[in-house]
Amino acid sequence: MSEQVLTTLDGGVLTIALNRPEKKNAITQAMYAALAQAVEGAAADDAVRVLLFRAEGDSFSAGNDIADFAALGAGGTAPADMPVFRFLRAMADLDKPAVAAVKGRAVGIGLTLLLHCDLVVAAEDALLSAPFVNLALTPEAASSLLLPGAIGHQRAFELFALGEALDGRTALAWGLINRAVPSDEVETTAAALAAKLAARAPNSLRKTKALMRDAEALWSLMQREGAQFSEQMRSPEAMEAFMAFSQKRAPDFSKGG
Ligand code: COA
């Protein structure tokens, strides 16, 4: 397991912690591989009743590592071969309950991962955003279906298209999360909810979750989204966006079209 993804099993709860705080827990392909391994392992291990996603440092995740995007965009890796898709498939298939503890920023997949969790606790001042269009990309992780399903088309479109952040209180009011609490209570609240779930009848919980989600349809959508995403990732407008991020300047899309 990677040093940047830490797992611990305690009382039936597998905690999966992102551990790259110096980069705001931006997720690299190596980290996706470790995440996929952790989720696949949890699904197969009877000792694991609940998964709990959390993060070290002040931010849940700044989303996909943008340097990785640029490298993948320039290279020829087929989407199906990317560890991110192994992780997404594992999340689509997961029928054990997943809890998330979110502090600080949750950007891109830092937000869309929450759509695959069943109980989400966020700090009142957490900032959730899905700025795919800011990076000239498109939604992923079945978020093109799950986000409008959770909060409605107009709000979801605004999040995708304008990329502005939503705070934890608003996310709660919009039905995107279960609890918004002061930042210093996020971890304990999420851990308490995970422990409650771990004490529930495991097969009943798994069947309940499976009935509420169509895993095959989610995976099929993830693949369709992936085709659009990787086409965009290789586009001149995305290259400009990635370059602008690395140069700490605003992108210039005036020449695109
Ligand atoms: N990929 C790669 N590196 C990232 C990153 C990402 N997604 N997000 C942050 N980092 C890096 C920064 O480049 C910086 O590295 P440096 O110290 O070597 O310069 C470090 O993490 C800290 O980030 P910084 O931007 O200084 O922190 P901040 O508190 O001012 O802002 C964010 C935090 C999350 C708002 C900002 O980093 C950001 O917008 N990141 C990009 C988010 C994004 O668009 N993700 C992809 C979504 S599809």
Residues whose N, C-alpha, C, O or C-beta is under 5 A from the ligand:
A	BS01	COA	E22 K23 K24 A26 A62 G63 N64 D65 I66 A67 R105 V107 G108 P131 F132
